[in-house]
């Protein structure tokens, strides 16, 4: 047939060679990162896990001594560390309260900065500037001077407001109000991530929705939010990891003090670290299950169920 294209038998082989070449270039590009992760992260992580199941004595180098039973260090943490469970519970409750605030605030600011406003680049710089300035010792000094708390909310007013709540929830809310400004300062990275996601949403969909009579609120729920669902997951994971490893985290201080105390030691501190890591992993799994995108099969099932109704 005249209209039929001739197929080249070498096209498939050529495409596979080109794909392999692209993969090779990609792996060469990320090779330094892979080597760095293997040496400085995976190896150190495996070593810390090994340390947590043994007793380390620093005599003429590092000497490993067997424990009475395998989980001795982990059991000792829950027996000896009275403040560890309470501090861990306070952190978890604070994380549950802070995460939606950071995500909602970042998304709202990103929507505003993504609009057609004057001095947009300047406003973006203003919201990102605290991420650069308020780090390390600067952040500790600002927190110590009470800059991170809401000025109008005093300790007495918070106590009267939260007096009817349970202690664990009241303490978490008090900590939230005392560090509310600090929480908003830490939203710069999340704002940038949301901006990158919002800029990839096609304007054609908004124009079509506007022609169909959809309001801005309906466009947000039907177009914006579904398109940035994966970005919400990314920001949620980033926020959890940032809060879990932040310099103002009291659990990090407990682990550090236990690691470098003569009565407890390095193995004891590694056991605390792995308990903390396991809890953070569970929290990340819950966040992933809450914000993950629905599969095509699940979407088709819901559409079929709506059609049958």
C-alpha positions, 0 to 999 in steps of 0.5 A: 500500500502506498500510504503504509510506512516502511518499518525499519527493523533496526529502529527498535535496536536503535531505540534500546541503545539510545535508552541505555545511553541516556540511562548511562549518562543519568547514572554518571550524573548522579554517581557522586550522590550515590557514592556519598549516600553509600559511604556517609549515610548507609554505612553509618546507619548500618554501623549505628544499628550494630552499635545499638545491639552491643556494648561499646568500650573505648579502650585502645580503640573500639571494643564490642562487648556482648550484652546479656540479651539482644534488646538490652539497650532498647529495654533500658531506654524505656526503663531508665529514660523517664522523660523520653516517652513524655517528650516523644508524646509531646513531639508527636502531638505538636507534629500533628498540630503543626503539619496542617498549619504549615501545609495550609499556610504554605499553599495559601501564600503560594497561591497568592504569590502565583497570581499576577501581582506587582513585586511578585519576586520581591515578596517571594524573596521576603517569605524565603529570607527567614529560611536563610537567616533564622538557622542554627544559633540565630534561631536559638537566640530568637527563640530564647528571646521570645520572638517566635511566640505570638505577642498578644498571647501571654502565658496567663491567657493561654493557661486560662484558655486551655485550662479545660483541656487534657494536659497532653493536649494543653501542653501541645497547644501551648507549645504551638502558640509559643512557636507559631511565628517560628513555624511560619518562618519555616515554611519558605521551602514549602512555599517554593515547592508549591509554587513550582507545582502551581506553575505546572497547572495548565491555565487552559483548565481554569479558562474552561472552568470559568467559561462553564461558570465555575467560581474561584472556590470551585476551581480551587477544589476541582482543579488546583487541589487535585493537581497539587496533591502529589506536591502536598505529599512531598511537602508533608514528608519534607515538613515531618523530616524537618521538624523531626531533625530540627535544632529545637527538637527536645528529643535530639537533645535527649539522644545527644546527652545520652550518647555522650554521658559516661553512665549511658554511652554510645550504644545506649544513644544509638538505641534511642536514635533507632527507636526515634527513627522507627516512630518517625518512619511510622509517622511518614507511612501514615502521612503517605497513606493520607496524601498519596494519589489515588490509583487509576483503578480506584478512580475508575471504581469511584466513577463507576459507582457514581454512574450507577447511582 
